């Protein structure tokens, strides 16, 4: 499939070749950025960022990526300031905004919102997270981070820790990792297990282990990908309180880890990674934040047809 005008809605829409191509373009752009500081591939192009949910890293990194490509940005970071408050439908919002822009980045609390937007719009739509469903650009920057840290993805043992039930980042990441020769460890409280249909699909392609015990598997891992237990995703407050604070990655736990273990997190964190880990050789989450810029530059440039 060609890239110009392409929507980025779900990691399921990507082949391994697609993923590897984006990572290669991102690496090239990172090199150009370090050499030149900013680029002009998207000069005259406009990105619209429509964030119906709070965001810091995703929104700002998309804006940074567009500016560094030489383009400009319009949009909103709260639906409360838009005509949605007057009852405007998502479809009408999308059809309106596409009159002002060349590409749309959408974050929305409802699963399937990005797919609807892509069907309605005549310009590319990039999903920046739809409910607890998918977060494909986070997945691509996660893969990019791992590959830059290890020089490869194949052959690694990767643990996903925390909220695997509601966490859209780990849903997308697990599905993408199934393209590679990895061993996957799913570590969560019973209440927050990865959905069965995802686990079944993963097991058809790669080796998957499920456990509630991080201490037992931490010595085996090359990467532990930590997720926040997301209070806002729980339909029942009592369910949240039962699993709140289930895990914390700290230096004591990491004494059992391999020397080259890397700790990742999509952020924001609450208390699941102790700040003492930040200055250790294991911390990779702030490098992960940076990876969002070249990866999102690659996606914007490709979908706009300027790369």
Short mmCIF file of the C-alpha atoms (twelve columns), coordinates in Angstrom:
data_MODEL
# 
_entry.id   MODEL 
# 
loop_
_atom_site.group_PDB 
_atom_site.id 
_atom_site.type_symbol 
_atom_site.label_atom_id 
_atom_site.label_alt_id 
_atom_site.label_comp_id 
_atom_site.label_asym_id 
_atom_site.label_seq_id 
_atom_site.Cartn_x 
_atom_site.Cartn_y 
_atom_site.Cartn_z 
_atom_site.pdbx_PDB_model_num 
ATOM 1   C CA . UNK A 1   0.000   0.000   0.000  1 
ATOM 2   C CA . UNK A 2   1.241   3.520   -0.812 1 
ATOM 3   C CA . UNK A 3   1.791   5.992   1.994  1 
ATOM 4   C CA . UNK A 4   0.464   9.259   0.604  1 
ATOM 5   C CA . UNK A 5   -3.014  9.864   2.019  1 
ATOM 6   C CA . UNK A 6   -2.878  6.731   4.155  1 
ATOM 7   C CA . UNK A 7   -4.682  6.622   7.512  1 
ATOM 8   C CA . UNK A 8   -2.875  5.346   10.611 1 
ATOM 9   C CA . UNK A 9   -5.690  3.891   12.716 1 
ATOM 10  C CA . UNK A 10  -4.525  0.523   14.046 1 
ATOM 11  C CA . UNK A 11  -1.279  -1.394  14.189 1 
ATOM 12  C CA . UNK A 12  -3.316  -4.246  12.688 1 
ATOM 13  C CA . UNK A 13  -3.340  -2.301  9.427  1 
ATOM 14  C CA . UNK A 14  0.465   -2.571  9.208  1 
ATOM 15  C CA . UNK A 15  2.663   -5.362  7.898  1 
ATOM 16  C CA . UNK A 16  6.102   -6.033  9.336  1 
ATOM 17  C CA . UNK A 17  7.533   -4.425  6.207  1 
ATOM 18  C CA . UNK A 18  5.460   -1.290  6.868  1 
ATOM 19  C CA . UNK A 19  6.752   -1.113  10.432 1 
ATOM 20  C CA . UNK A 20  10.371  -1.586  9.432  1 
ATOM 21  C CA . UNK A 21  10.011  1.076   6.732  1 
ATOM 22  C CA . UNK A 22  8.679   3.644   9.232  1 
ATOM 23  C CA . UNK A 23  11.510  2.841   11.654 1 
ATOM 24  C CA . UNK A 24  14.072  3.281   8.876  1 
ATOM 25  C CA . UNK A 25  12.611  6.644   7.822  1 
ATOM 26  C CA . UNK A 26  12.504  7.774   11.466 1 
ATOM 27  C CA . UNK A 27  16.179  6.895   11.905 1 
ATOM 28  C CA . UNK A 28  17.067  8.898   8.797  1 
ATOM 29  C CA . UNK A 29  15.082  11.892  10.014 1 
ATOM 30  C CA . UNK A 30  16.661  11.712  13.462 1 
ATOM 31  C CA . UNK A 31  20.064  11.926  11.801 1 
ATOM 32  C CA . UNK A 32  18.976  14.893  9.681  1 
ATOM 33  C CA . UNK A 33  17.545  16.611  12.752 1 
ATOM 34  C CA . UNK A 34  20.779  16.214  14.697 1 
ATOM 35  C CA . UNK A 35  22.691  17.631  11.743 1 
ATOM 36  C CA . UNK A 36  20.375  20.502  10.741 1 
ATOM 37  C CA . UNK A 37  18.079  21.194  13.712 1 
ATOM 38  C CA . UNK A 38  14.959  21.578  11.576 1 
ATOM 39  C CA . UNK A 39  13.762  20.549  8.119  1 
ATOM 40  C CA . UNK A 40  11.392  21.915  5.483  1 
ATOM 41  C CA . UNK A 41  9.743   18.817  4.011  1 
ATOM 42  C CA . UNK A 42  6.268   19.897  5.165  1 
ATOM 43  C CA . UNK A 43  6.542   23.615  4.418  1 
ATOM 44  C CA . UNK A 44  3.058   24.963  3.710  1 
ATOM 45  C CA . UNK A 45  1.306   21.922  5.224  1 
ATOM 46  C CA . UNK A 46  -1.026  22.157  8.232  1 
ATOM 47  C CA . UNK A 47  -1.588  19.541  10.954 1 
ATOM 48  C CA . UNK A 48  -4.835  19.640  12.970 1 
ATOM 49  C CA . UNK A 49  -4.554  18.100  16.459 1 
ATOM 50  C CA . UNK A 50  -7.962  17.156  17.867 1 
ATOM 51  C CA . UNK A 51  -7.540  15.965  21.449 1 
ATOM 52  C CA . UNK A 52  -10.800 15.049  23.148 1 
ATOM 53  C CA . UNK A 53  -8.768  13.527  26.021 1 
ATOM 54  C CA . UNK A 54  -5.870  14.976  28.045 1 
ATOM 55  C CA . UNK A 55  -2.378  14.452  26.655 1 
ATOM 56  C CA . UNK A 56  1.086   15.854  27.187 1 
ATOM 57  C CA . UNK A 57  3.641   13.744  25.316 1 
ATOM 58  C CA . UNK A 58  1.539   12.621  22.362 1 
ATOM 59  C CA . UNK A 59  0.105   16.036  21.545 1 
ATOM 60  C CA . UNK A 60  3.321   17.975  22.069 1 
ATOM 61  C CA . UNK A 61  5.459   15.462  20.195 1 
ATOM 62  C CA . UNK A 62  3.117   15.565  17.192 1 
ATOM 63  C CA . UNK A 63  3.260   19.355  17.265 1 
ATOM 64  C CA . UNK A 64  7.040   19.294  17.640 1 
ATOM 65  C CA . UNK A 65  7.316   16.772  14.797 1 
ATOM 66  C CA . UNK A 66  5.242   18.937  12.456 1 
ATOM 67  C CA . UNK A 67  7.158   22.091  13.316 1 
ATOM 68  C CA . UNK A 68  10.483  20.300  12.802 1 
ATOM 69  C CA . UNK A 69  9.265   19.184  9.382  1 
ATOM 70  C CA . UNK A 70  8.650   22.851  8.557  1 
ATOM 71  C CA . UNK A 71  4.840   22.696  8.765  1 
ATOM 72  C CA . UNK A 72  2.347   24.396  11.069 1 
ATOM 73  C CA . UNK A 73  -0.242  23.250  13.606 1 
ATOM 74  C CA . UNK A 74  -3.818  24.149  14.533 1 
ATOM 75  C CA . UNK A 75  -6.184  22.344  16.884 1 
ATOM 76  C CA . UNK A 76  -7.480  21.996  20.413 1 
ATOM 77  C CA . UNK A 77  -6.514  20.125  23.565 1 
ATOM 78  C CA . UNK A 78  -9.946  20.132  25.220 1 
ATOM 79  C CA . UNK A 79  -13.335 19.423  23.693 1 
ATOM 80  C CA . UNK A 80  -14.863 21.839  26.203 1 
ATOM 81  C CA . UNK A 81  -13.742 24.771  24.054 1 
ATOM 82  C CA . UNK A 82  -15.264 23.445  20.812 1 
ATOM 83  C CA . UNK A 83  -18.672 23.065  19.187 1 
ATOM 84  C CA . UNK A 84  -18.827 19.541  20.580 1 
ATOM 85  C CA . UNK A 85  -20.204 21.254  23.695 1 
ATOM 86  C CA . UNK A 86  -23.065 22.457  21.502 1 
ATOM 87  C CA . UNK A 87  -23.825 18.927  20.361 1 
ATOM 88  C CA . UNK A 88  -21.792 18.751  17.147 1 
ATOM 89  C CA . UNK A 89  -21.099 15.170  16.037 1 
ATOM 90  C CA . UNK A 90  -17.574 13.802  15.629 1 
ATOM 91  C CA . UNK A 91  -18.218 13.316  11.924 1 
ATOM 92  C CA . UNK A 92  -19.165 16.963  11.468 1 
ATOM 93  C CA . UNK A 93  -16.140 18.096  13.474 1 
ATOM 94  C CA . UNK A 94  -13.856 16.031  11.240 1 
ATOM 95  C CA . UNK A 95  -15.506 17.275  8.007  1 
ATOM 96  C CA . UNK A 96  -15.112 20.843  9.247  1 
ATOM 97  C CA . UNK A 97  -11.504 20.566  10.350 1 
ATOM 98  C CA . UNK A 98  -10.366 18.912  7.132  1 
ATOM 99  C CA . UNK A 99  -11.292 22.118  5.322  1 
ATOM 100 C CA . UNK A 100 -8.494  23.853  7.261  1 
ATOM 101 C CA . UNK A 101 -5.755  21.222  7.283  1 
ATOM 102 C CA . UNK A 102 -3.798  18.565  5.399  1 
ATOM 103 C CA . UNK A 103 -3.644  15.843  8.076  1 
ATOM 104 C CA . UNK A 104 -5.572  15.195  11.304 1 
ATOM 105 C CA . UNK A 105 -4.311  13.653  14.535 1 
ATOM 106 C CA . UNK A 106 -7.183  12.507  16.760 1 
ATOM 107 C CA . UNK A 107 -7.360  11.350  20.377 1 
ATOM 108 C CA . UNK A 108 -10.801 10.319  21.588 1 
ATOM 109 C CA . UNK A 109 -12.173 8.402   24.608 1 
ATOM 110 C CA . UNK A 110 -14.428 6.144   22.511 1 
ATOM 111 C CA . UNK A 111 -13.119 2.982   20.869 1 
ATOM 112 C CA . UNK A 112 -13.618 3.133   17.126 1 
ATOM 113 C CA . UNK A 113 -13.612 6.945   16.960 1 
ATOM 114 C CA . UNK A 114 -10.432 7.039   14.882 1 
ATOM 115 C CA . UNK A 115 -11.819 4.513   12.403 1 
ATOM 116 C CA . UNK A 116 -14.979 6.587   12.029 1 
ATOM 117 C CA . UNK A 117 -12.911 9.746   11.502 1 
ATOM 118 C CA . UNK A 118 -10.810 8.017   8.842  1 
ATOM 119 C CA . UNK A 119 -13.937 6.883   6.994  1 
ATOM 120 C CA . UNK A 120 -15.382 10.398  7.034  1 
ATOM 121 C CA . UNK A 121 -12.255 12.408  6.171  1 
ATOM 122 C CA . UNK A 122 -10.734 12.868  2.742  1 
ATOM 123 C CA . UNK A 123 -7.336  13.673  4.273  1 
ATOM 124 C CA . UNK A 124 -5.126  11.326  6.355  1 
ATOM 125 C CA . UNK A 125 -6.217  10.615  9.941  1 
ATOM 126 C CA . UNK A 126 -3.695  9.444   12.523 1 
ATOM 127 C CA . UNK A 127 -4.997  7.758   15.668 1 
ATOM 128 C CA . UNK A 128 -3.434  9.203   18.826 1 
ATOM 129 C CA . UNK A 129 -5.423  6.822   21.038 1 
ATOM 130 C CA . UNK A 130 -9.077  5.742   21.024 1 
ATOM 131 C CA . UNK A 131 -10.319 4.615   24.418 1 
ATOM 132 C CA . UNK A 132 -8.669  1.381   25.556 1 
ATOM 133 C CA . UNK A 133 -8.403  0.163   21.964 1 
ATOM 134 C CA . UNK A 134 -5.305  1.211   19.978 1 
ATOM 135 C CA . UNK A 135 -2.391  3.658   20.092 1 
ATOM 136 C CA . UNK A 136 -0.415  2.793   16.946 1 
ATOM 137 C CA . UNK A 137 2.039   5.703   16.949 1 
ATOM 138 C CA . UNK A 138 3.042   4.899   20.538 1 
ATOM 139 C CA . UNK A 139 3.698   1.335   19.409 1 
ATOM 140 C CA . UNK A 140 5.939   2.473   16.576 1 
ATOM 141 C CA . UNK A 141 7.979   4.738   18.837 1 
ATOM 142 C CA . UNK A 142 8.248   1.899   21.370 1 
ATOM 143 C CA . UNK A 143 9.625   -0.431  18.709 1 
ATOM 144 C CA . UNK A 144 11.974  2.300   17.520 1 
ATOM 145 C CA . UNK A 145 13.238  2.807   21.090 1 
ATOM 146 C CA . UNK A 146 13.885  -0.906  21.567 1 
ATOM 147 C CA . UNK A 147 15.650  -1.224  18.245 1 
ATOM 148 C CA . UNK A 148 17.865  1.790   18.932 1 
ATOM 149 C CA . UNK A 149 18.762  0.433   22.381 1 
ATOM 150 C CA . UNK A 150 19.523  -3.163  21.367 1 
ATOM 151 C CA . UNK A 151 20.183  -2.889  17.639 1 
ATOM 152 C CA . UNK A 152 17.456  -5.484  17.100 1 
ATOM 153 C CA . UNK A 153 14.050  -6.673  18.250 1 
ATOM 154 C CA . UNK A 154 14.320  -10.351 17.301 1 
ATOM 155 C CA . UNK A 155 15.601  -12.610 20.054 1 
ATOM 156 C CA . UNK A 156 14.568  -10.381 22.974 1 
ATOM 157 C CA . UNK A 157 12.539  -11.358 26.021 1 
ATOM 158 C CA . UNK A 158 10.044  -8.589  26.715 1 
ATOM 159 C CA . UNK A 159 7.771   -8.209  29.731 1 
ATOM 160 C CA . UNK A 160 4.581   -6.131  29.733 1 
ATOM 161 C CA . UNK A 161 3.736   -5.149  33.311 1 
ATOM 162 C CA . UNK A 162 0.650   -3.609  34.906 1 
ATOM 163 C CA . UNK A 163 -2.692  -2.803  33.317 1 
ATOM 164 C CA . UNK A 164 -2.914  -5.204  30.397 1 
ATOM 165 C CA . UNK A 165 -6.716  -5.173  30.313 1 
ATOM 166 C CA . UNK A 166 -7.429  -1.501  29.652 1 
ATOM 167 C CA . UNK A 167 -4.001  -0.372  28.443 1 
ATOM 168 C CA . UNK A 168 -4.221  0.518   24.749 1 
ATOM 169 C CA . UNK A 169 -0.439  0.943   24.526 1 
ATOM 170 C CA . UNK A 170 0.226   -2.679  25.470 1 
ATOM 171 C CA . UNK A 171 -2.551  -3.994  23.238 1 
ATOM 172 C CA . UNK A 172 -0.974  -2.351  20.197 1 
ATOM 173 C CA . UNK A 173 2.584   -3.198  21.248 1 
ATOM 174 C CA . UNK A 174 1.854   -6.882  21.867 1 
ATOM 175 C CA . UNK A 175 0.249   -7.214  18.445 1 
ATOM 176 C CA . UNK A 176 3.243   -5.553  16.766 1 
ATOM 177 C CA . UNK A 177 5.776   -7.674  18.676 1 
ATOM 178 C CA . UNK A 178 4.076   -10.768 17.272 1 
ATOM 179 C CA . UNK A 179 5.764   -9.912  13.946 1 
ATOM 180 C CA . UNK A 180 9.143   -10.577 15.575 1 
ATOM 181 C CA . UNK A 181 10.957  -13.533 17.081 1 
ATOM 182 C CA . UNK A 182 10.414  -12.500 20.696 1 
ATOM 183 C CA . UNK A 183 9.366   -14.182 23.921 1 
ATOM 184 C CA . UNK A 184 6.596   -12.228 25.628 1 
ATOM 185 C CA . UNK A 185 5.853   -12.160 29.352 1 
ATOM 186 C CA . UNK A 186 2.451   -10.767 30.392 1 
ATOM 187 C CA . UNK A 187 2.642   -9.691  34.034 1 
ATOM 188 C CA . UNK A 188 -0.492  -8.357  35.717 1 
ATOM 189 C CA . UNK A 189 -3.012  -8.857  38.524 1 
ATOM 190 C CA . UNK A 190 -5.676  -11.400 37.592 1 
ATOM 191 C CA . UNK A 191 -8.215  -8.589  37.254 1 
ATOM 192 C CA . UNK A 192 -6.050  -6.851  34.655 1 
ATOM 193 C CA . UNK A 193 -5.019  -9.765  32.438 1 
ATOM 194 C CA . UNK A 194 -4.556  -9.177  28.737 1 
ATOM 195 C CA . UNK A 195 -7.906  -9.875  26.987 1 
ATOM 196 C CA . UNK A 196 -8.211  -13.529 26.015 1 
ATOM 197 C CA . UNK A 197 -8.719  -12.875 22.313 1 
ATOM 198 C CA . UNK A 198 -5.412  -10.990 22.134 1 
ATOM 199 C CA . UNK A 199 -3.536  -13.689 24.074 1 
ATOM 200 C CA . UNK A 200 -4.935  -16.397 21.792 1 
ATOM 201 C CA . UNK A 201 -3.827  -14.509 18.682 1 
ATOM 202 C CA . UNK A 202 -0.364  -13.899 20.142 1 
ATOM 203 C CA . UNK A 203 0.120   -17.584 21.004 1 
ATOM 204 C CA . UNK A 204 -0.443  -18.531 17.378 1 
ATOM 205 C CA . UNK A 205 2.704   -16.557 16.471 1 
ATOM 206 C CA . UNK A 206 5.079   -16.266 19.449 1 
ATOM 207 C CA . UNK A 207 5.830   -17.752 22.863 1 
ATOM 208 C CA . UNK A 208 3.707   -16.113 25.566 1 
ATOM 209 C CA . UNK A 209 3.933   -16.507 29.353 1 
ATOM 210 C CA . UNK A 210 1.350   -15.141 31.789 1 
ATOM 211 C CA . UNK A 211 2.109   -14.485 35.458 1 
ATOM 212 C CA . UNK A 212 1.186   -12.237 38.369 1 
ATOM 213 C CA . UNK A 213 4.715   -12.337 39.812 1 
ATOM 214 C CA . UNK A 214 7.259   -9.809  38.523 1 
ATOM 215 C CA . UNK A 215 9.978   -11.030 40.912 1 
ATOM 216 C CA . UNK A 216 9.994   -14.487 39.335 1 
ATOM 217 C CA . UNK A 217 10.511  -13.278 35.761 1 
ATOM 218 C CA . UNK A 218 12.579  -10.087 36.094 1 
ATOM 219 C CA . UNK A 219 15.911  -12.029 35.854 1 
ATOM 220 C CA . UNK A 220 14.895  -13.371 32.426 1 
ATOM 221 C CA . UNK A 221 13.933  -10.107 30.745 1 
ATOM 222 C CA . UNK A 222 15.722  -7.766  28.341 1 
ATOM 223 C CA . UNK A 223 12.905  -5.190  28.495 1 
ATOM 224 C CA . UNK A 224 10.213  -4.551  31.082 1 
ATOM 225 C CA . UNK A 225 7.499   -2.278  29.724 1 
ATOM 226 C CA . UNK A 226 5.656   -0.792  32.692 1 
ATOM 227 C CA . UNK A 227 2.141   0.651   32.484 1 
ATOM 228 C CA . UNK A 228 0.112   2.815   34.830 1 
ATOM 229 C CA . UNK A 229 -3.008  1.295   36.336 1 
ATOM 230 C CA . UNK A 230 -5.442  3.747   34.772 1 
ATOM 231 C CA . UNK A 231 -8.106  4.842   37.206 1 
ATOM 232 C CA . UNK A 232 -10.038 6.636   34.447 1 
ATOM 233 C CA . UNK A 233 -10.561 3.413   32.456 1 
ATOM 234 C CA . UNK A 234 -12.241 1.462   35.270 1 
ATOM 235 C CA . UNK A 235 -16.040 1.221   35.138 1 
ATOM 236 C CA . UNK A 236 -16.034 0.328   38.861 1 
ATOM 237 C CA . UNK A 237 -14.115 2.274   41.530 1 
ATOM 238 C CA . UNK A 238 -13.973 -0.802  43.765 1 
ATOM 239 C CA . UNK A 239 -12.249 -2.769  41.007 1 
ATOM 240 C CA . UNK A 240 -9.615  -0.031  40.724 1 
ATOM 241 C CA . UNK A 241 -8.975  0.066   44.474 1 
ATOM 242 C CA . UNK A 242 -8.382  -3.715  44.507 1 
ATOM 243 C CA . UNK A 243 -5.457  -3.442  42.078 1 
ATOM 244 C CA . UNK A 244 -4.102  0.031   42.848 1 
ATOM 245 C CA . UNK A 245 -0.374  -0.100  43.604 1 
ATOM 246 C CA . UNK A 246 0.004   -3.761  42.617 1 
ATOM 247 C CA . UNK A 247 3.578   -3.304  41.388 1 
ATOM 248 C CA . UNK A 248 6.504   -0.958  41.736 1 
ATOM 249 C CA . UNK A 249 9.770   -1.161  39.819 1 
ATOM 250 C CA . UNK A 250 12.538  0.067   42.113 1 
ATOM 251 C CA . UNK A 251 16.269  -0.438  42.550 1 
ATOM 252 C CA . UNK A 252 15.722  -3.325  44.935 1 
ATOM 253 C CA . UNK A 253 13.769  -5.234  42.299 1 
ATOM 254 C CA . UNK A 254 16.340  -4.345  39.638 1 
ATOM 255 C CA . UNK A 255 19.177  -5.963  41.615 1 
ATOM 256 C CA . UNK A 256 17.703  -9.239  40.307 1 
ATOM 257 C CA . UNK A 257 17.682  -8.044  36.688 1 
ATOM 258 C CA . UNK A 258 20.133  -8.533  33.850 1 
ATOM 259 C CA . UNK A 259 22.765  -5.828  33.589 1 
ATOM 260 C CA . UNK A 260 21.405  -4.651  30.236 1 
ATOM 261 C CA . UNK A 261 17.706  -4.746  31.189 1 
ATOM 262 C CA . UNK A 262 15.852  -1.656  29.992 1 
ATOM 263 C CA . UNK A 263 12.800  -0.220  31.741 1 
ATOM 264 C CA . UNK A 264 10.215  1.451   29.495 1 
ATOM 265 C CA . UNK A 265 6.975   3.298   30.243 1 
ATOM 266 C CA . UNK A 266 4.589   5.211   27.941 1 
ATOM 267 C CA . UNK A 267 4.112   7.776   30.737 1 
ATOM 268 C CA . UNK A 268 2.622   9.452   32.691 1 
ATOM 269 C CA . UNK A 269 3.638   7.398   35.701 1 
ATOM 270 C CA . UNK A 270 2.196   7.564   39.191 1 
ATOM 271 C CA . UNK A 271 4.072   5.267   41.585 1 
ATOM 272 C CA . UNK A 272 4.776   2.192   39.425 1 
ATOM 273 C CA . UNK A 273 8.388   3.250   38.770 1 
ATOM 274 C CA . UNK A 274 10.274  4.747   41.711 1 
ATOM 275 C CA . UNK A 275 12.125  7.988   40.822 1 
ATOM 276 C CA . UNK A 276 15.358  6.367   42.037 1 
ATOM 277 C CA . UNK A 277 15.335  4.305   38.830 1 
ATOM 278 C CA . UNK A 278 15.584  7.458   36.671 1 
ATOM 279 C CA . UNK A 279 19.358  7.789   36.992 1 
ATOM 280 C CA . UNK A 280 20.082  4.062   36.650 1 
ATOM 281 C CA . UNK A 281 21.453  2.352   33.541 1 
ATOM 282 C CA . UNK A 282 18.105  0.580   33.209 1 
ATOM 283 C CA . UNK A 283 15.932  3.664   32.612 1 
ATOM 284 C CA . UNK A 284 14.901  4.093   28.982 1 
ATOM 285 C CA . UNK A 285 11.574  5.926   29.335 1 
ATOM 286 C CA . UNK A 286 12.834  9.459   28.725 1 
ATOM 287 C CA . UNK A 287 14.690  8.330   25.599 1 
ATOM 288 C CA . UNK A 288 11.360  6.712   24.692 1 
ATOM 289 C CA . UNK A 289 9.703   10.137  24.957 1 
ATOM 290 C CA . UNK A 290 12.238  11.607  22.519 1 
ATOM 291 C CA . UNK A 291 11.615  8.771   20.044 1 
ATOM 292 C CA . UNK A 292 8.114   10.132  19.511 1 
ATOM 293 C CA . UNK A 293 9.488   13.059  17.523 1 
ATOM 294 C CA . UNK A 294 11.346  11.264  14.686 1 
ATOM 295 C CA . UNK A 295 8.725   8.496   14.482 1 
ATOM 296 C CA . UNK A 296 5.843   10.961  14.250 1 
ATOM 297 C CA . UNK A 297 7.845   13.066  11.788 1 
ATOM 298 C CA . UNK A 298 8.141   9.944   9.638  1 
ATOM 299 C CA . UNK A 299 4.411   9.205   9.805  1 
ATOM 300 C CA . UNK A 300 3.389   12.796  9.083  1 
ATOM 301 C CA . UNK A 301 5.819   13.125  6.219  1 
ATOM 302 C CA . UNK A 302 4.843   9.791   4.669  1 
ATOM 303 C CA . UNK A 303 1.086   10.317  4.899  1 
ATOM 304 C CA . UNK A 304 1.436   13.849  3.531  1 
ATOM 305 C CA . UNK A 305 3.515   12.513  0.643  1 
ATOM 306 C CA . UNK A 306 6.447   14.831  1.288  1 
ATOM 307 C CA . UNK A 307 9.072   12.179  2.118  1 
# 
